[in-house]
Amino acid sequence: MNLVFNFIDNRINSLSPDKSISNKIRLVTDEIYSNIVLYSGATRAKVCLSKTEREISLSFYDNGKTFNPMDSQSPDTILNAEDREIGGPGIYIVKKTASKIDYSNKDGFNILTVVFER
């Protein structure tokens, strides 16, 4: 996992986004990539970071079990952490952090793209 985080840090530095976006990219990378490694059963995964004038896009590709995080229910934030079901807060954080999220599954790969407006 360190390889992915080193890649993201190097790309962030080359794209030079503001600190707020940099922190969001790091947070989302941690949440999504950790889920891929721990829960997807993937044997291959890839992370890409690109930018346009208006947006920075962070895309995750993995060959794990099909999972659309957009279908995940948000955790009940009214309950105490001890009373909540396990799972879901990471995706919830990603949904609240991103400007836009897109999911597809193509040729056996989950593709999740998280967009941050600049």
N, CA, C and O atoms as CSV, one atom per row, in Angstrom:
chain,resi,resn,atom,element,x,y,z
A,1,MET,N,N,0.815,-1.200,0.000
A,1,MET,CA,C,0.000,0.000,0.000
A,1,MET,C,C,0.855,1.259,0.000
A,1,MET,O,O,0.433,2.302,-0.499
A,2,ASN,N,N,2.049,1.162,0.556
A,2,ASN,CA,C,2.920,2.331,0.569
A,2,ASN,C,C,3.245,2.802,-0.842
A,2,ASN,O,O,3.388,4.000,-1.083
A,3,LEU,N,N,3.362,1.862,-1.770
A,3,LEU,CA,C,3.645,2.216,-3.159
A,3,LEU,C,C,2.560,3.128,-3.719
A,3,LEU,O,O,2.862,4.108,-4.401
A,4,VAL,N,N,1.300,2.811,-3.434
A,4,VAL,CA,C,0.184,3.627,-3.909
A,4,VAL,C,C,0.223,5.014,-3.274
A,4,VAL,O,O,0.041,6.020,-3.960
A,5,PHE,N,N,0.460,5.066,-1.973
A,5,PHE,CA,C,0.464,6.361,-1.304
A,5,PHE,C,C,1.658,7.217,-1.745
A,5,PHE,O,O,1.534,8.438,-1.843
A,6,ASN,N,N,2.800,6.598,-2.008
A,6,ASN,CA,C,3.942,7.343,-2.546
A,6,ASN,C,C,3.628,7.888,-3.935
A,6,ASN,O,O,3.961,9.030,-4.251
A,7,PHE,N,N,2.981,7.059,-4.764
A,7,PHE,CA,C,2.577,7.505,-6.103
A,7,PHE,C,C,1.644,8.712,-5.999
A,7,PHE,O,O,1.841,9.712,-6.688
A,8,ILE,N,N,0.633,8.619,-5.142
A,8,ILE,CA,C,-0.338,9.709,-4.994
A,8,ILE,C,C,0.362,10.969,-4.518
A,8,ILE,O,O,0.108,12.050,-5.049
A,9,ASP,N,N,1.237,10.853,-3.528
A,9,ASP,CA,C,1.949,12.041,-3.035
A,9,ASP,C,C,2.789,12.680,-4.134
A,9,ASP,O,O,2.812,13.905,-4.258
A,10,ASN,N,N,3.480,11.869,-4.934
A,10,ASN,CA,C,4.280,12.418,-6.036
A,10,ASN,C,C,3.407,13.093,-7.082
A,10,ASN,O,O,3.750,14.169,-7.572
A,11,ARG,N,N,2.277,12.470,-7.431
A,11,ARG,CA,C,1.366,13.064,-8.425
A,11,ARG,C,C,0.742,14.347,-7.894
A,11,ARG,O,O,0.610,15.324,-8.632
A,12,ILE,N,N,0.360,14.354,-6.630
A,12,ILE,CA,C,-0.216,15.565,-6.046
A,12,ILE,C,C,0.786,16.704,-6.159
A,12,ILE,O,O,0.425,17.822,-6.528
A,13,ASN,N,N,2.035,16.421,-5.844
A,13,ASN,CA,C,3.062,17.457,-5.922
A,13,ASN,C,C,3.230,17.965,-7.345
A,13,ASN,O,O,3.447,19.159,-7.550
A,14,SER,N,N,3.135,17.079,-8.332
A,14,SER,CA,C,3.311,17.515,-9.720
A,14,SER,C,C,2.085,18.267,-10.242
A,14,SER,O,O,2.211,19.121,-11.119
A,15,LEU,N,N,0.903,17.955,-9.711
A,15,LEU,CA,C,-0.314,18.645,-10.141
A,15,LEU,C,C,-0.513,19.961,-9.407
A,15,LEU,O,O,-1.242,20.839,-9.869
A,16,SER,N,N,0.133,20.088,-8.272
A,16,SER,CA,C,0.094,21.305,-7.452
A,16,SER,C,C,-1.308,21.801,-7.100
A,16,SER,O,O,-1.578,22.994,-7.236
A,17,PRO,N,N,-2.198,20.932,-6.656
A,17,PRO,CA,C,-3.494,21.440,-6.208
A,17,PRO,C,C,-3.350,22.124,-4.855
A,17,PRO,O,O,-2.329,21.987,-4.181
A,18,ASP,N,N,-4.377,22.853,-4.472
A,18,ASP,CA,C,-4.296,23.504,-3.172
A,18,ASP,C,C,-4.344,22.460,-2.065
A,18,ASP,O,O,-4.701,21.305,-2.299
A,19,LYS,N,N,-3.983,22.878,-0.865
A,19,LYS,CA,C,-3.865,21.975,0.287
A,19,LYS,C,C,-5.182,21.250,0.584
A,19,LYS,O,O,-5.174,20.073,0.945
A,20,SER,N,N,-6.291,21.935,0.438
A,20,SER,CA,C,-7.591,21.340,0.720
A,20,SER,C,C,-7.856,20.146,-0.190
A,20,SER,O,O,-8.293,19.094,0.275
A,21,ILE,N,N,-7.593,20.305,-1.478
A,21,ILE,CA,C,-7.801,19.202,-2.424
A,21,ILE,C,C,-6.785,18.093,-2.176
A,21,ILE,O,O,-7.132,16.914,-2.250
A,22,SER,N,N,-5.547,18.448,-1.883
A,22,SER,CA,C,-4.522,17.437,-1.585
A,22,SER,C,C,-4.956,16.546,-0.430
A,22,SER,O,O,-4.825,15.324,-0.498
A,23,ASN,N,N,-5.467,17.154,0.621
A,23,ASN,CA,C,-5.920,16.387,1.783
A,23,ASN,C,C,-7.102,15.493,1.436
A,23,ASN,O,O,-7.182,14.361,1.912
A,24,LYS,N,N,-8.024,15.989,0.611
A,24,LYS,CA,C,-9.169,15.177,0.184
A,24,LYS,C,C,-8.708,13.982,-0.638
A,24,LYS,O,O,-9.209,12.872,-0.456
A,25,ILE,N,N,-7.763,14.200,-1.538
A,25,ILE,CA,C,-7.244,13.115,-2.381
A,25,ILE,C,C,-6.593,12.045,-1.509
A,25,ILE,O,O,-6.811,10.853,-1.726
A,26,ARG,N,N,-5.808,12.455,-0.540
A,26,ARG,CA,C,-5.152,11.488,0.355
A,26,ARG,C,C,-6.186,10.701,1.168
A,26,ARG,O,O,-6.063,9.486,1.318
A,27,LEU,N,N,-7.191,11.385,1.685
A,27,LEU,CA,C,-8.238,10.738,2.472
A,27,LEU,C,C,-8.998,9.711,1.641
A,27,LEU,O,O,-9.200,8.578,2.076
A,28,VAL,N,N,-9.419,10.111,0.445
A,28,VAL,CA,C,-10.174,9.214,-0.429
A,28,VAL,C,C,-9.314,8.026,-0.853
A,28,VAL,O,O,-9.802,6.896,-0.890
A,29,THR,N,N,-8.052,8.261,-1.169
A,29,THR,CA,C,-7.151,7.169,-1.537
A,29,THR,C,C,-7.056,6.165,-0.397
A,29,THR,O,O,-7.132,4.958,-0.624
A,30,ASP,N,N,-6.892,6.649,0.807
A,30,ASP,CA,C,-6.795,5.776,1.969
A,30,ASP,C,C,-8.063,4.935,2.126
A,30,ASP,O,O,-7.981,3.723,2.324
A,31,GLU,N,N,-9.211,5.560,2.042
A,31,GLU,CA,C,-10.481,4.846,2.222
A,31,GLU,C,C,-10.733,3.822,1.119
A,31,GLU,O,O,-11.022,2.660,1.404
A,32,ILE,N,N,-10.627,4.244,-0.125
A,32,ILE,CA,C,-10.971,3.358,-1.244
A,32,ILE,C,C,-9.934,2.257,-1.435
A,32,ILE,O,O,-10.292,1.087,-1.569
A,33,TYR,N,N,-8.673,2.613,-1.448
A,33,TYR,CA,C,-7.651,1.597,-1.695
A,33,TYR,C,C,-7.606,0.570,-0.566
A,33,TYR,O,O,-7.402,-0.619,-0.812
A,34,SER,N,N,-7.796,1.025,0.660
A,34,SER,CA,C,-7.855,0.088,1.790
A,34,SER,C,C,-9.001,-0.898,1.614
A,34,SER,O,O,-8.838,-2.089,1.880
A,35,ASN,N,N,-10.164,-0.412,1.167
A,35,ASN,CA,C,-11.295,-1.303,0.929
A,35,ASN,C,C,-10.992,-2.314,-0.175
A,35,ASN,O,O,-11.369,-3.482,-0.077
A,36,ILE,N,N,-10.317,-1.863,-1.213
A,36,ILE,CA,C,-9.948,-2.788,-2.298
A,36,ILE,C,C,-9.048,-3.892,-1.752
A,36,ILE,O,O,-9.293,-5.075,-1.989
A,37,VAL,N,N,-8.019,-3.506,-1.028
A,37,VAL,CA,C,-7.046,-4.472,-0.509
A,37,VAL,C,C,-7.681,-5.417,0.508
A,37,VAL,O,O,-7.430,-6.622,0.475
A,38,LEU,N,N,-8.486,-4.890,1.396
A,38,LEU,CA,C,-9.005,-5.693,2.505
A,38,LEU,C,C,-10.242,-6.518,2.171
A,38,LEU,O,O,-10.434,-7.592,2.741
A,39,TYR,N,N,-11.092,-6.032,1.248
A,39,TYR,CA,C,-12.398,-6.662,1.086
A,39,TYR,C,C,-12.751,-7.159,-0.320
A,39,TYR,O,O,-13.674,-7.961,-0.461
A,40,SER,N,N,-12.057,-6.717,-1.343
A,40,SER,CA,C,-12.517,-7.018,-2.705
A,40,SER,C,C,-12.091,-8.379,-3.234
A,40,SER,O,O,-12.737,-8.931,-4.125
A,41,GLY,N,N,-11.012,-8.918,-2.693
A,41,GLY,CA,C,-10.471,-10.159,-3.249
A,41,GLY,C,C,-9.696,-9.932,-4.538
A,41,GLY,O,O,-9.379,-10.887,-5.246
A,42,ALA,N,N,-9.390,-8.683,-4.848
A,42,ALA,CA,C,-8.692,-8.349,-6.091
A,42,ALA,C,C,-7.271,-8.892,-6.098
A,42,ALA,O,O,-6.596,-8.936,-5.069
A,43,THR,N,N,-6.838,-9.300,-7.273
A,43,THR,CA,C,-5.441,-9.690,-7.478
A,43,THR,C,C,-4.688,-8.613,-8.256
A,43,THR,O,O,-3.461,-8.645,-8.352
A,44,ARG,N,N,-5.443,-7.655,-8.812
A,44,ARG,CA,C,-4.851,-6.533,-9.545
A,44,ARG,C,C,-5.605,-5.265,-9.196
A,44,ARG,O,O,-6.832,-5.258,-9.095
A,45,ALA,N,N,-4.853,-4.198,-9.014
A,45,ALA,CA,C,-5.459,-2.896,-8.741
A,45,ALA,C,C,-4.557,-1.809,-9.306
A,45,ALA,O,O,-3.336,-1.955,-9.371
A,46,LYS,N,N,-5.192,-0.722,-9.709
A,46,LYS,CA,C,-4.445,0.393,-10.292
A,46,LYS,C,C,-5.120,1.688,-9.842
A,46,LYS,O,O,-6.340,1.748,-9.692
A,47,VAL,N,N,-4.313,2.713,-9.632
A,47,VAL,CA,C,-4.818,4.032,-9.254
A,47,VAL,C,C,-4.254,5.048,-10.242
A,47,VAL,O,O,-3.063,5.024,-10.551
A,48,CYS,N,N,-5.111,5.940,-10.738
A,48,CYS,CA,C,-4.697,6.990,-11.673
A,48,CYS,C,C,-5.172,8.339,-11.142
A,48,CYS,O,O,-6.236,8.443,-10.531
A,49,LEU,N,N,-4.379,9.349,-11.383
A,49,LEU,CA,C,-4.710,10.711,-10.962
A,49,LEU,C,C,-4.464,11.629,-12.152
A,49,LEU,O,O,-3.374,11.634,-12.724
A,50,SER,N,N,-5.486,12.411,-12.525
A,50,SER,CA,C,-5.354,13.313,-13.666
A,50,SER,C,C,-6.077,14.622,-13.358
A,50,SER,O,O,-6.856,14.717,-12.409
A,51,LYS,N,N,-5.795,15.627,-14.188
A,51,LYS,CA,C,-6.450,16.914,-13.955
A,51,LYS,C,C,-6.845,17.568,-15.258
A,51,LYS,O,O,-6.274,17.310,-16.317
A,52,THR,N,N,-7.845,18.424,-15.142
A,52,THR,CA,C,-8.250,19.332,-16.207
A,52,THR,C,C,-8.213,20.727,-15.581
A,52,THR,O,O,-7.807,20.887,-14.430
A,53,GLU,N,N,-8.631,21.710,-16.328
A,53,GLU,CA,C,-8.656,23.070,-15.779
A,53,GLU,C,C,-9.543,23.170,-14.543
A,53,GLU,O,O,-9.242,23.916,-13.612
A,54,ARG,N,N,-10.632,22.416,-14.544
A,54,ARG,CA,C,-11.628,22.549,-13.482
A,54,ARG,C,C,-11.640,21.426,-12.457
A,54,ARG,O,O,-12.179,21.592,-11.363
A,55,GLU,N,N,-11.048,20.276,-12.801
A,55,GLU,CA,C,-11.204,19.103,-11.940
A,55,GLU,C,C,-9.911,18.304,-11.803
A,55,GLU,O,O,-9.025,18.342,-12.656
A,56,ILE,N,N,-9.851,17.587,-10.696
A,56,ILE,CA,C,-8.838,16.551,-10.509
A,56,ILE,C,C,-9.604,15.256,-10.323
A,56,ILE,O,O,-10.507,15.177,-9.491
A,57,SER,N,N,-9.245,14.235,-11.098
A,57,SER,CA,C,-9.935,12.944,-11.047
A,57,SER,C,C,-8.999,11.881,-10.495
A,57,SER,O,O,-7.835,11.785,-10.884
A,58,LEU,N,N,-9.534,11.093,-9.587
A,58,LEU,CA,C,-8.814,9.993,-8.973
A,58,LEU,C,C,-9.585,8.727,-9.329
A,58,LEU,O,O,-10.735,8.565,-8.920
A,59,SER,N,N,-8.958,7.829,-10.089
A,59,SER,CA,C,-9.643,6.619,-10.552
A,59,SER,C,C,-8.983,5.380,-9.979
A,59,SER,O,O,-7.759,5.267,-9.927
A,60,PHE,N,N,-9.832,4.451,-9.550
A,60,PHE,CA,C,-9.396,3.182,-8.988
A,60,PHE,C,C,-9.921,2.064,-9.884
A,60,PHE,O,O,-11.099,2.054,-10.244
A,61,TYR,N,N,-9.058,1.135,-10.239
A,61,TYR,CA,C,-9.417,-0.023,-11.052
A,61,TYR,C,C,-9.032,-1.267,-10.255
A,61,TYR,O,O,-7.924,-1.342,-9.723
A,62,ASP,N,N,-9.937,-2.244,-10.168
A,62,ASP,CA,C,-9.579,-3.501,-9.512
A,62,ASP,C,C,-10.391,-4.644,-10.107
A,62,ASP,O,O,-11.497,-4.448,-10.609
A,63,ASN,N,N,-9.817,-5.838,-10.038
A,63,ASN,CA,C,-10.490,-7.015,-10.576
A,63,ASN,C,C,-11.148,-7.846,-9.471
A,63,ASN,O,O,-11.341,-9.051,-9.629
A,64,GLY,N,N,-11.486,-7.210,-8.371
A,64,GLY,CA,C,-12.165,-7.900,-7.279
A,64,GLY,C,C,-13.634,-8.114,-7.583
A,64,GLY,O,O,-14.107,-7.842,-8.687
A,65,LYS,N,N,-14.359,-8.617,-6.564
A,65,LYS,CA,C,-15.777,-8.861,-6.762
A,65,LYS,C,C,-16.488,-7.556,-7.099
A,65,LYS,O,O,-16.121,-6.488,-6.610
A,66,THR,N,N,-17.499,-7.657,-7.934
A,66,THR,CA,C,-18.255,-6.491,-8.364
A,66,THR,C,C,-18.883,-5.820,-7.153
A,66,THR,O,O,-19.593,-6.450,-6.370
A,67,PHE,N,N,-18.607,-4.535,-7.018
A,67,PHE,CA,C,-19.158,-3.781,-5.889
A,67,PHE,C,C,-19.305,-2.327,-6.289
A,67,PHE,O,O,-18.321,-1.652,-6.589
A,68,ASN,N,N,-20.530,-1.852,-6.292
A,68,ASN,CA,C,-20.802,-0.451,-6.595
A,68,ASN,C,C,-20.979,0.287,-5.276
A,68,ASN,O,O,-22.021,0.152,-4.634
A,69,PRO,N,N,-19.992,1.058,-4.861
A,69,PRO,CA,C,-20.097,1.761,-3.576
A,69,PRO,C,C,-21.208,2.798,-3.550
A,69,PRO,O,O,-21.631,3.232,-2.478
A,70,MET,N,N,-21.679,3.196,-4.720
A,70,MET,CA,C,-22.770,4.174,-4.768
A,70,MET,C,C,-24.087,3.560,-4.285
A,70,MET,O,O,-25.014,4.284,-3.921
A,71,ASP,N,N,-24.168,2.229,-4.281
A,71,ASP,CA,C,-25.360,1.543,-3.793
A,71,ASP,C,C,-25.339,1.340,-2.279
A,71,ASP,O,O,-26.326,0.894,-1.694
A,72,SER,N,N,-24.211,1.668,-1.650
A,72,SER,CA,C,-24.083,1.487,-0.202
A,72,SER,C,C,-24.939,2.492,0.542
A,72,SER,O,O,-25.011,3.667,0.180
A,73,GLN,N,N,-25.586,2.007,1.589
A,73,GLN,CA,C,-26.371,2.904,2.422
A,73,GLN,C,C,-25.436,3.653,3.356
A,73,GLN,O,O,-24.441,3.103,3.829
A,74,SER,N,N,-25.763,4.905,3.617
A,74,SER,CA,C,-24.977,5.691,4.551
A,74,SER,C,C,-25.197,5.167,5.962
A,74,SER,O,O,-26.296,4.727,6.298
A,75,PRO,N,N,-24.147,5.213,6.796
A,75,PRO,CA,C,-24.320,4.753,8.170
A,75,PRO,C,C,-25.254,5.691,8.941
A,75,PRO,O,O,-25.379,6.870,8.611
A,76,ASP,N,N,-25.893,5.157,9.949
A,76,ASP,CA,C,-26.778,5.950,10.797
A,76,ASP,C,C,-25.916,6.755,11.760
A,76,ASP,O,O,-25.475,6.240,12.787
A,77,THR,N,N,-25.679,8.016,11.425
A,77,THR,CA,C,-24.777,8.851,12.226
A,77,THR,C,C,-25.413,9.329,13.530
A,77,THR,O,O,-24.748,9.952,14.357
A,78,ILE,N,N,-26.691,9.038,13.710
A,78,ILE,CA,C,-27.340,9.397,14.975
A,78,ILE,C,C,-26.953,8.401,16.066
A,78,ILE,O,O,-26.848,8.769,17.236
A,79,LEU,N,N,-26.743,7.143,15.683
A,79,LEU,CA,C,-26.350,6.121,16.647
A,79,LEU,C,C,-24.912,6.321,17.101
A,79,LEU,O,O,-24.098,6.883,16.369
A,80,ASN,N,N,-24.602,5.860,18.306
A,80,ASN,CA,C,-23.214,5.835,18.773
A,80,ASN,C,C,-22.434,4.852,17.913
A,80,ASN,O,O,-23.011,3.916,17.360
A,81,ALA,N,N,-21.140,5.055,17.797
A,81,ALA,CA,C,-20.300,4.180,16.971
A,81,ALA,C,C,-20.424,2.723,17.400
A,81,ALA,O,O,-20.406,1.826,16.557
A,82,GLU,N,N,-20.548,2.479,18.697
A,82,GLU,CA,C,-20.658,1.108,19.199
A,82,GLU,C,C,-21.956,0.433,18.764
A,82,GLU,O,O,-22.015,-0.793,18.668
A,83,ASP,N,N,-22.991,1.223,18.502
A,83,ASP,CA,C,-24.307,0.681,18.156
A,83,ASP,C,C,-24.532,0.543,16.653
A,83,ASP,O,O,-25.536,-0.032,16.234
A,84,ARG,N,N,-23.612,1.062,15.834
A,84,ARG,CA,C,-23.760,0.991,14.381
A,84,ARG,C,C,-23.274,-0.343,13.850
A,84,ARG,O,O,-22.439,-1.008,14.462
A,85,GLU,N,N,-23.818,-0.725,12.686
A,85,GLU,CA,C,-23.308,-1.908,12.005
A,85,GLU,C,C,-21.914,-1.598,11.469
A,85,GLU,O,O,-21.594,-0.450,11.158
A,86,ILE,N,N,-21.092,-2.639,11.366
A,86,ILE,CA,C,-19.734,-2.466,10.853
A,86,ILE,C,C,-19.809,-2.209,9.349
A,86,ILE,O,O,-20.611,-2.819,8.643
A,87,GLY,N,N,-18.964,-1.297,8.871
A,87,GLY,CA,C,-18.888,-1.002,7.447
A,87,GLY,C,C,-19.692,0.224,7.058
A,87,GLY,O,O,-20.685,0.572,7.698
A,88,GLY,N,N,-19.240,0.864,5.998
A,88,GLY,CA,C,-19.982,1.981,5.450
A,88,GLY,C,C,-19.440,3.367,5.711
A,88,GLY,O,O,-19.657,4.250,4.881
A,89,PRO,N,N,-18.737,3.622,6.826
A,89,PRO,CA,C,-18.322,5.005,7.060
A,89,PRO,C,C,-17.292,5.515,6.054
A,89,PRO,O,O,-17.274,6.707,5.748
A,90,GLY,N,N,-16.436,4.638,5.537
A,90,GLY,CA,C,-15.433,5.071,4.565
A,90,GLY,C,C,-16.072,5.570,3.280
A,90,GLY,O,O,-15.694,6.620,2.762
A,91,ILE,N,N,-17.033,4.827,2.766
A,91,ILE,CA,C,-17.741,5.236,1.551
A,91,ILE,C,C,-18.528,6.519,1.816
A,91,ILE,O,O,-18.594,7.402,0.960
A,92,TYR,N,N,-19.114,6.616,2.985
A,92,TYR,CA,C,-19.853,7.821,3.376
A,92,TYR,C,C,-18.930,9.039,3.344
A,92,TYR,O,O,-19.306,10.093,2.832
A,93,ILE,N,N,-17.733,8.893,3.887
A,93,ILE,CA,C,-16.748,9.987,3.883
A,93,ILE,C,C,-16.385,10.365,2.453
A,93,ILE,O,O,-16.291,11.549,2.129
A,94,VAL,N,N,-16.182,9.370,1.600
A,94,VAL,CA,C,-15.836,9.633,0.198
A,94,VAL,C,C,-16.968,10.396,-0.484
A,94,VAL,O,O,-16.721,11.367,-1.198
A,95,LYS,N,N,-18.201,9.962,-0.266
A,95,LYS,CA,C,-19.349,10.635,-0.886
A,95,LYS,C,C,-19.445,12.087,-0.440
A,95,LYS,O,O,-19.792,12.957,-1.239
A,96,LYS,N,N,-19.145,12.357,0.815
A,96,LYS,CA,C,-19.232,13.719,1.347
A,96,LYS,C,C,-18.045,14.585,0.911
A,96,LYS,O,O,-18.154,15.811,0.873
A,97,THR,N,N,-16.931,13.962,0.586
A,97,THR,CA,C,-15.698,14.678,0.238
A,97,THR,C,C,-15.633,15.045,-1.235
A,97,THR,O,O,-15.128,16.111,-1.590
A,98,ALA,N,N,-16.137,14.173,-2.091
A,98,ALA,CA,C,-15.999,14.341,-3.540
A,98,ALA,C,C,-17.038,15.289,-4.120
A,98,ALA,O,O,-18.114,15.477,-3.552
A,99,SER,N,N,-16.700,15.881,-5.253
A,99,SER,CA,C,-17.653,16.688,-6.015
A,99,SER,C,C,-18.564,15.793,-6.845
A,99,SER,O,O,-19.737,16.099,-7.062
A,100,LYS,N,N,-17.989,14.667,-7.308
A,100,LYS,CA,C,-18.729,13.752,-8.177
A,100,LYS,C,C,-18.068,12.376,-8.066
A,100,LYS,O,O,-16.853,12.272,-7.898
A,101,ILE,N,N,-18.881,11.327,-8.162
A,101,ILE,CA,C,-18.362,9.960,-8.125
A,101,ILE,C,C,-19.043,9.166,-9.230
A,101,ILE,O,O,-20.249,9.288,-9.447
A,102,ASP,N,N,-18.259,8.354,-9.924
A,102,ASP,CA,C,-18.810,7.518,-10.986
A,102,ASP,C,C,-18.281,6.103,-10.813
A,102,ASP,O,O,-17.096,5.906,-10.547
A,103,TYR,N,N,-19.160,5.118,-10.964
A,103,TYR,CA,C,-18.768,3.708,-10.881
A,103,TYR,C,C,-19.212,2.977,-12.142
A,103,TYR,O,O,-20.296,3.224,-12.670
A,104,SER,N,N,-18.364,2.082,-12.610
A,104,SER,CA,C,-18.754,1.160,-13.677
A,104,SER,C,C,-17.964,-0.131,-13.489
A,104,SER,O,O,-16.996,-0.182,-12.731
A,105,ASN,N,N,-18.391,-1.153,-14.185
A,105,ASN,CA,C,-17.662,-2.410,-14.211
A,105,ASN,C,C,-17.513,-2.780,-15.677
A,105,ASN,O,O,-18.499,-2.972,-16.390
A,106,LYS,N,N,-16.261,-2.878,-16.115
A,106,LYS,CA,C,-15.990,-3.137,-17.526
A,106,LYS,C,C,-14.890,-4.178,-17.645
A,106,LYS,O,O,-13.842,-4.064,-17.009
A,107,ASP,N,N,-15.134,-5.187,-18.459
A,107,ASP,CA,C,-14.148,-6.243,-18.704
A,107,ASP,C,C,-13.629,-6.861,-17.409
A,107,ASP,O,O,-12.447,-7.183,-17.296
A,108,GLY,N,N,-14.521,-7.022,-16.436
A,108,GLY,CA,C,-14.149,-7.656,-15.170
A,108,GLY,C,C,-13.454,-6.747,-14.183
A,108,GLY,O,O,-12.943,-7.218,-13.167
A,109,PHE,N,N,-13.422,-5.453,-14.456
A,109,PHE,CA,C,-12.789,-4.502,-13.548
A,109,PHE,C,C,-13.812,-3.516,-12.989
A,109,PHE,O,O,-14.607,-2.935,-13.728
A,110,ASN,N,N,-13.773,-3.340,-11.666
A,110,ASN,CA,C,-14.490,-2.239,-11.035
A,110,ASN,C,C,-13.714,-0.977,-11.354
A,110,ASN,O,O,-12.488,-0.949,-11.243
A,111,ILE,N,N,-14.423,0.063,-11.749
A,111,ILE,CA,C,-13.777,1.344,-12.036
A,111,ILE,C,C,-14.528,2.408,-11.251
A,111,ILE,O,O,-15.697,2.688,-11.520
A,112,LEU,N,N,-13.853,2.987,-10.292
A,112,LEU,CA,C,-14.450,4.042,-9.461
A,112,LEU,C,C,-13.652,5.308,-9.690
A,112,LEU,O,O,-12.445,5.345,-9.455
A,113,THR,N,N,-14.334,6.351,-10.152
A,113,THR,CA,C,-13.681,7.637,-10.384
A,113,THR,C,C,-14.284,8.664,-9.445
A,113,THR,O,O,-15.497,8.865,-9.401
A,114,VAL,N,N,-13.403,9.306,-8.697
A,114,VAL,CA,C,-13.799,10.317,-7.721
A,114,VAL,C,C,-13.253,11.646,-8.231
A,114,VAL,O,O,-12.060,11.771,-8.506
A,115,VAL,N,N,-14.137,12.641,-8.357
A,115,VAL,CA,C,-13.764,13.929,-8.946
A,115,VAL,C,C,-13.815,15.010,-7.879
A,115,VAL,O,O,-14.732,15.062,-7.060
A,116,PHE,N,N,-12.807,15.871,-7.911
A,116,PHE,CA,C,-12.726,17.025,-7.027
A,116,PHE,C,C,-12.680,18.281,-7.892
A,116,PHE,O,O,-11.811,18.409,-8.754
A,117,GLU,N,N,-13.594,19.191,-7.670
A,117,GLU,CA,C,-13.566,20.450,-8.413
A,117,GLU,C,C,-12.502,21.356,-7.827
A,117,GLU,O,O,-12.289,21.400,-6.615
A,118,ARG,N,N,-11.829,22.087,-8.730
A,118,ARG,CA,C,-10.742,22.992,-8.289
A,118,ARG,C,C,-11.254,24.396,-8.144
A,118,ARG,O,O,-10.496,25.296,-7.784
